[in-house]
Every structure is written in C-alpha cells, then in structure tokens.
Amino acid sequence: MTLLLFSLFVILLLFRVPIFVSLALSTIFVLWQQGFTMYTIPQRIFASLDATTLMAIPGFVFAGIIMARGGISKYLIECLRSWVGHLPGGLSVVTILACMLFAAISGSSPATAAAIGSIMIPGMVNAGYDKKYAMGLVAASGTLGILIPPSIPLIIYGTVAEESIGKLFMAGILPGILLGLVLVVSAILFARRKGYGRLEKASWDERLSSSLKAVWGALLPVIILGSIYTGVATPTEAAVVSSLYALIISIFVYREMRWSDFRQIVKETVNTSAMIFFIISAAMVFALYLTNEQVPQQVAEWISQSITNKWIFLIAANILFFILGTFLESVAIILITLPIFLPIIKQMGIDVIHFAIIMTVNMELAMITPPVGLNLFVVSGIAKEKLETVVRGVAPFILIMVMILAVIVVWPDLSLYLTQYVK
C-alpha cells in the first residue's frame, strides 16, 4: 500500500497536479482501499490547523507584502546603497544585505526574492551587471528569508516537533548571518574579477538622510525579535504587531500605500497563506496513514539497524532532502519527513534544534533547485526570462550554500550557541 501511495503521488505530480492535491488524493485513495473511516479525514484536517503558532504565518506574510508595497523595502535599499554602494560590486552587496533585512521581517523566501528582486534586478542590469548573475544572486539571497528569523518553515518545524519556536528562531541567526556574509564576500570577489563598477560614494549628509528615512523599517526586526525574546509577545502576537506597525508606517509615515491597495495586499496574503495551509492539511492526512501503518517506527527500526553512525545518517538525510527538494515544496518536505526522523535523531543523540537548522538550509536549497524551486519562478517572472537562464545563474550559489551546509552540520555550536539565552 505504501508503494501504491507513492506511485500515485508521483504520477499526479508528473501531470502537474498541485502538491497538496496530489498528496491528499493519493493518501485518501489508499486509506479508502484499506476500509478506513472517511469521517476521520476532515476531522484530522481541521485538527491539524487548530494550532495557535500557525497563525503567525499569515501575520508575517501580511507584513512582508506591506513592506514590499508600502515603501519600506525601497527606503531600506536606498539606505544600504548609500553606505555600501561604493564597494566593488556595490549593488550586489546591497541586494544581499537587503534580503537579510527583509528576511528578518517576512519569514518567506519567495516574498523576499520578489520584494528585493523587483527593485534590484533592473538596477543591477542597468549598471552593467550580467542579467544571469543578477537573477541568480537574488534567487540565492532570497532563500535567507526562511533561515534568518522569523521563519515560516521553523514555525512549522516547531509545531510538529513541539519545540520552542523562540529557540528555533535564535538558532537561525548565526547561520543566517554566516551565509549572508559568505555571499557578500563572493559578490565582492566576483565583481573584482568581472570588473563590475562601483557606485559613486555617498556623502555623509546623504547617508544620514537615507538612514533617517529607513529607520522606521529597520525597527521592524527589532520589534519582532525583541518582543519574542523578552517574553513580551509570542511569535503569533509578534506577527500581528509587525503587520500593524508596517501598515501604520506605510500609510501615515511614508504615505506610499493607500487604503485602496489594502484589498490587493489582503488577497495576496490569503493566497500565500492558503497555499501553505492546504499543504499542511494534506500532509496531516498523509501523517494519518503513516501512523496507522506504523511507517515511522518501521523506518526508524530499519535505520537504527542499518546506520549506527550519526554522521553517516546526517549525510544520508542531507542527500534525501536535496533530492526531495527538486520536486517538493519545503513545507511539504518538513511535514512528510519530520515525523519519521524525530525518533531517529533523538535516538542518535542529534540535537533537535540543530537538526532544524540543517533541515532549513536544505529547504533553502530546495527553493533554488529545478524543476520546482519557488524562487526560480519568482525571479523568472520578475526578470521576464526563461527558467533555464535563472537556473544557470543560480548554479554557483548552490555550491556556496552546500559548503555552508557542511559547516553547519559539523559545527553544531553555530546553531546552538545563542539558544542558551532563550528560556
């Protein structure tokens, strides 16, 4: 039956049926064949969404879309350009740093790539950068949206694993900064080799002016993370506060968003959130089958007998995540594999929070690996180029991210050091 389920799932995917529909239909068909009570399935679906922590997802998505449309991201980019635009490859450095800042608010990789790419790709091309490189840089830098907190995949991981989301957020800070800095260094070296010019150095008056304009947007990460780590607000409450703050700043301070734009922003938020919640619902139906058939226990027993070395297990898990990332969305991968892996990593003495960061970096790779990498489609749409061109541009960055992943795997303290400061 398990083979039949996966066969149906793959066949439906090949026919380009949406992931959540493919997963739900194949699982429901197999459960029906087994004589399973169908009344249980809708109960399972609604129960899977009845979690307060999941309400943080639409909140952060909403805040990210407001940032992109209300001028917050534009002023942050102008500020960064005035401070670092004169460096070799200044615009590429600005792009990476802007993605890091936006990531600290939106929690979404596609949202980060869309918000920054729509501004920076045309700017880099007009400044003489190779368009293929500009697209690859935005797609890769946009993946920081799910590593630097707040992170939607980490919220889902924490919900499934019953781990502190505050600790998971804290664990993503240092790896996210490391990846961002490595991307900055690679961008500077690449610009020197290719001879990409620098922007004119801004005066101190220009820097002060742009910084004052951007300070309202720069406060958003402080509000989100500060409220969570000081215990003032839960991640869900912080998401709501950040949305309200972004709305007030966009309408009354920057005055670049009208109330007439509100309907479109809500529509985008609903579409994005609904996609995530549909995948969660389908994955919970799949988890129902796994539980009923005791698949996690069987897989855990097989791995414990076949793989006794945790490093070999981690290598195997990373390879599996990379393969799954080529045809599955990150939320689906977490929900399908985590229930199976949780008992195994606990048995092998692997820290659950450290494994969360390993998994999240793999999900970043999934965002930029064809054929279904979401960031590839976002950048392709923004730049109006073929998907293959974006893939060629992002290929060198995949190698960089794989190297950073290796560092994170062998150096657990990088992920765990800051978590000791969260209760």
C-alpha positions in Angstrom: 0.0 0.0 0.0 2.9 2.4 0.8 4.3 1.7 -2.7 0.9 2.3 -4.2 0.6 5.6 -2.3 3.9 7.0 -3.5 3.3 5.8 -7.1 0.0 7.6 -7.2 1.7 10.7 -5.7 4.5 10.8 -8.3 2.1 10.2 -11.2 -0.1 13.1 -10.1 2.9 15.3 -9.7 4.0 14.4 -13.3 0.6 15.5 -14.5 1.3 18.9 -12.8 -1.4 18.4 -10.2 -0.7 20.8 -7.2 1.3 19.2 -4.5 -1.4 19.4 -1.8 -4.0 17.8 -4.1 -1.6 15.1 -5.2 -0.7 14.2 -1.6 -4.2 14.3 -0.3 -5.8 12.3 -3.2 -3.2 9.6 -3.2 -3.4 9.2 0.6 -7.3 9.3 0.8 -7.5 6.7 -2.0 -5.1 4.3 -0.2 -7.0 4.8 3.1 -10.3 4.2 1.4 -8.9 0.9 -0.1 -8.0 -0.1 3.4 -11.6 0.5 4.6 -10.6 3.5 6.7 -13.4 5.6 8.1 -13.6 8.7 5.8 -15.2 10.8 8.6 -11.8 10.8 10.3 -10.1 12.7 7.5 -11.9 16.1 7.7 -11.5 15.8 11.5 -7.8 15.3 11.0 -7.6 18.2 8.6 -9.3 20.7 10.9 -7.3 19.4 13.9 -4.0 20.0 12.1 -4.8 23.7 11.6 -6.1 24.2 15.2 -2.7 25.4 16.4 -2.1 29.0 17.7 1.5 29.0 16.4 0.4 28.5 12.8 -1.5 31.8 13.0 1.9 33.5 12.9 2.3 32.5 9.2 -0.4 34.8 7.7 0.8 37.6 10.0 4.4 37.5 8.8 3.3 37.1 5.1 1.0 40.1 5.5 3.8 42.2 7.0 6.2 41.2 4.2 3.7 42.2 1.4 3.0 45.5 3.1 6.8 46.2 3.2 7.1 45.5 -0.5 4.2 47.7 -1.4 4.4 50.4 1.2 7.9 51.8 0.5 9.6 50.2 3.5 11.8 47.9 1.4 12.6 50.7 -1.1 13.9 53.0 1.7 15.9 50.2 3.3 17.6 49.6 -0.1 18.3 53.3 -0.6 19.9 53.4 2.9 22.1 50.3 2.2 23.1 51.8 -1.2 24.4 55.0 0.4 26.5 53.0 2.9 28.0 50.2 0.9 27.2 51.0 -2.7 30.8 52.3 -3.3 32.3 48.8 -2.6 33.3 46.6 -5.5 30.1 45.1 -6.8 28.2 47.6 -4.6 24.7 46.8 -6.0 25.2 43.1 -5.4 26.3 43.7 -1.8 23.2 45.9 -1.4 21.0 43.2 -2.8 22.3 40.6 -0.3 22.1 42.9 2.7 18.6 44.0 1.7 17.5 40.3 1.5 18.9 39.8 5.0 16.9 42.7 6.4 13.7 41.7 4.6 14.2 38.1 5.8 14.2 39.4 9.4 10.6 40.6 8.8 8.8 38.4 6.2 9.8 34.8 7.1 9.3 33.8 3.4 11.9 33.2 0.7 9.7 33.9 -2.3 8.4 37.1 -0.7 12.0 38.2 -0.1 13.1 37.4 -3.6 10.0 39.2 -5.1 10.3 42.3 -2.9 14.1 42.8 -3.4 14.3 41.4 -6.9 11.7 43.7 -8.4 13.9 46.7 -7.4 17.4 45.3 -7.6 17.4 43.2 -10.8 16.6 46.1 -13.1 19.1 48.3 -11.2 21.9 45.8 -11.5 21.3 45.2 -15.2 21.2 49.0 -15.9 24.5 49.3 -14.0 26.2 46.8 -16.3 25.8 43.6 -14.4 25.2 40.4 -16.3 21.5 39.7 -16.1 22.0 36.0 -15.5 24.2 36.7 -12.5 21.8 39.3 -11.1 18.9 36.8 -11.3 21.0 34.1 -9.6 22.1 36.4 -6.8 18.5 37.5 -6.0 17.2 33.9 -6.1 20.0 32.7 -3.8 19.9 35.7 -1.4 16.1 35.4 -1.2 16.5 32.0 0.4 17.7 33.8 3.6 14.0 34.5 4.2 13.5 31.1 5.8 16.8 30.9 7.7 17.0 34.3 9.4 14.1 34.6 11.9 11.2 34.9 11.7 10.9 31.8 9.5 7.7 30.1 8.4 9.4 26.6 8.0 10.8 27.0 11.5 7.4 27.8 12.9 6.0 24.6 11.2 9.0 22.6 12.5 8.5 23.8 16.0 4.8 23.0 15.8 5.4 19.4 14.6 8.4 18.7 16.9 6.8 20.5 19.9 10.0 22.6 20.3 10.3 26.3 21.4 9.9 28.5 18.4 11.8 31.2 20.2 14.8 28.8 20.4 14.4 27.8 16.8 14.4 31.4 15.7 17.5 32.2 17.8 19.3 29.1 16.3 18.8 30.5 12.8 20.5 33.9 13.5 24.2 32.9 13.3 23.9 30.5 10.4 21.9 33.1 8.5 24.5 35.8 9.2 27.3 33.5 8.1 25.6 32.6 4.8 24.9 36.3 4.2 28.5 37.3 4.8 29.8 34.5 2.6 27.5 35.7 -0.2 28.8 39.2 0.3 32.4 38.2 0.1 31.8 36.1 -3.0 29.9 39.0 -4.6 32.9 41.4 -4.0 35.4 38.9 -5.3 33.2 38.2 -8.4 32.8 41.9 -9.1 36.6 42.5 -8.9 37.2 39.6 -11.4 34.5 40.8 -13.8 35.2 44.5 -13.4 31.8 45.5 -12.3 31.9 49.2 -11.3 31.2 50.8 -8.0 28.6 53.3 -7.3 29.6 56.9 -6.5 30.4 57.2 -2.8 27.5 58.9 -1.0 28.2 62.0 1.2 27.6 61.8 4.9 24.6 64.1 4.5 23.1 61.6 2.0 23.8 58.7 4.3 22.2 60.5 7.3 19.2 61.4 5.2 18.6 57.9 3.9 19.2 56.4 7.3 16.6 58.6 8.9 14.1 57.6 6.2 14.9 53.9 6.6 14.9 53.8 10.4 11.2 53.1 10.6 11.5 50.0 8.5 14.7 48.9 10.3 12.9 48.9 13.6 10.6 46.1 12.4 13.1 43.2 13.1 13.8 44.8 16.5 10.1 44.8 17.3 9.5 41.2 16.1 12.6 39.5 17.6 12.8 41.8 20.7 9.2 41.1 21.7 9.6 37.4 21.3 12.9 37.0 23.1 12.0 39.4 26.0 8.8 37.4 26.5 6.6 40.4 25.8 4.8 38.6 22.9 4.5 35.1 21.5 5.6 34.6 17.8 1.9 34.8 16.8 1.4 38.0 18.7 4.6 39.4 17.3 3.4 38.7 13.7 0.2 40.7 14.4 2.1 43.6 15.9 4.6 43.7 13.0 1.7 43.7 10.5 0.0 46.6 12.3 3.3 48.5 12.6 4.1 48.0 8.9 0.6 49.2 8.0 0.9 52.4 10.1 4.3 53.3 8.7 3.4 52.6 5.1 0.2 54.7 5.3 0.9 57.5 7.7 4.8 57.9 7.6 5.9 57.0 4.1 2.5 57.7 2.6 3.2 55.3 -0.3 0.3 53.0 0.3 -3.3 53.9 0.0 -6.3 52.2 1.6 -7.3 51.2 -1.9 -4.2 49.0 -2.0 -5.3 47.2 1.1 -7.7 44.8 -0.8 -4.9 43.5 -3.1 -2.5 43.1 -0.1 -5.1 41.0 1.7 -5.7 39.0 -1.4 -2.0 38.2 -1.8 -1.8 37.3 1.9 -4.8 35.0 1.7 -3.4 33.3 -1.5 0.0 32.6 0.0 -1.3 31.6 3.4 -3.9 29.3 1.9 -1.3 27.5 -0.2 0.8 26.8 3.0 -2.3 25.7 5.0 -3.5 23.4 2.2 -0.1 21.7 2.2 -0.2 21.3 6.0 -3.7 19.8 5.8 -2.7 17.3 3.1 0.5 16.4 4.9 -1.5 15.7 8.1 -3.7 13.3 6.2 -0.6 11.6 4.9 0.7 11.5 8.5 -2.5 9.7 9.5 -1.6 6.9 7.0 1.9 6.8 8.3 0.7 6.5 11.9 -1.9 3.9 11.0 0.7 1.8 9.2 3.5 2.5 11.8 5.8 3.5 9.0 7.9 5.9 11.2 8.6 3.1 13.7 9.5 0.7 10.9 11.8 3.2 9.2 13.4 4.2 12.5 14.0 0.5 13.3 15.5 -0.2 9.9 17.8 2.9 10.1 18.9 2.1 13.6 19.9 -1.4 12.5 21.5 -0.3 9.2 23.0 3.1 10.2 24.6 3.3 13.6 26.9 6.3 12.9 25.2 9.7 13.3 27.4 11.3 10.7 26.5 8.7 8.0 22.9 9.3 8.9 23.3 13.1 8.6 24.9 12.7 5.2 22.1 10.3 4.1 19.4 12.8 5.4 21.0 15.7 3.6 21.1 13.8 0.3 17.5 12.8 0.8 16.4 16.4 1.5 18.3 17.6 -1.6 16.5 15.0 -3.8 13.1 15.8 -2.3 13.8 19.5 -2.8 13.9 19.1 -6.5 10.2 18.2 -6.8 8.6 19.1 -3.4 7.9 22.4 -1.7 9.7 23.0 1.6 6.7 22.9 3.9 5.6 19.6 2.4 9.1 18.1 2.9 9.1 19.1 6.6 5.7 17.7 7.2 6.3 14.4 5.4 9.8 13.6 6.7 10.0 15.1 10.2 7.6 12.7 11.9 9.8 9.9 10.6 13.1 11.4 11.5 12.2 12.7 15.0 12.6 9.4 16.9 15.7 8.6 14.9 17.6 11.8 15.7 16.7 11.6 19.4 17.9 8.0 19.4 21.2 9.0 17.8 21.8 12.0 20.2 21.4 14.7 17.5 20.0 17.9 18.9 16.5 18.5 17.5 17.1 22.3 17.2 20.5 21.7 15.4 18.7 19.3 13.0 16.0 22.0 12.4 18.7 24.4 11.0 20.2 21.6 8.9 16.8 20.9 7.5 16.1 24.6 6.9 19.3 25.1 4.9 18.2 22.1 2.8 14.9 23.8 2.3 16.8 26.9 1.1 18.4 24.8 -1.5 15.0 23.4 -2.4 14.0 27.0 -3.2 16.6 27.3 -6.0 16.8 23.8 -7.4 14.8 22.9 -10.5 12.3 22.0 -11.6 10.0 23.3 -8.8 12.2 25.8 -6.9 9.8 28.6 -6.0 12.5 31.4 -6.0 13.4 30.4 -9.6 9.8 31.0 -10.7 9.6 34.3 -8.8 12.8 35.6 -10.3 11.9 34.3 -13.8 8.7 36.2 -13.6 10.2 39.4 -12.4 13.1 39.4 -15.0 10.8 38.0 -17.7 13.5 35.4 -18.6 13.3 31.7 -19.2 13.6 29.4 -16.2 16.7 27.8 -17.7 18.5 31.1 -17.7 17.8 31.6 -14.0 19.0 28.1 -13.2 22.3 28.8 -14.9 22.7 32.0 -13.0 22.0 30.4 -9.6 24.2 27.3 -10.1 27.4 28.8 -8.5 25.4 29.9 -5.5 24.1 26.4 -4.9 27.7 25.3 -4.5 28.3 28.1 -1.9 25.3 27.1 0.0 26.2 23.4 0.0 29.6 24.4 1.6 27.8 26.4 4.3 25.5 23.5 4.9 28.6 21.3 5.5 29.9 23.8 8.1 26.6 23.9 9.9 26.4 20.1 10.0 29.9 19.6 11.5 29.7 22.6 13.8 26.5 22.3 15.9 27.5 25.2 18.2 27.0 27.6 15.4 23.3 26.9 15.6 23.0 26.2 19.3 25.2 28.9 20.9 22.5 31.6 21.1 19.7 29.2 22.2 21.1 29.1 25.7 19.9 32.7 26.2 16.3 31.7 25.5 14.2 30.0 28.2 
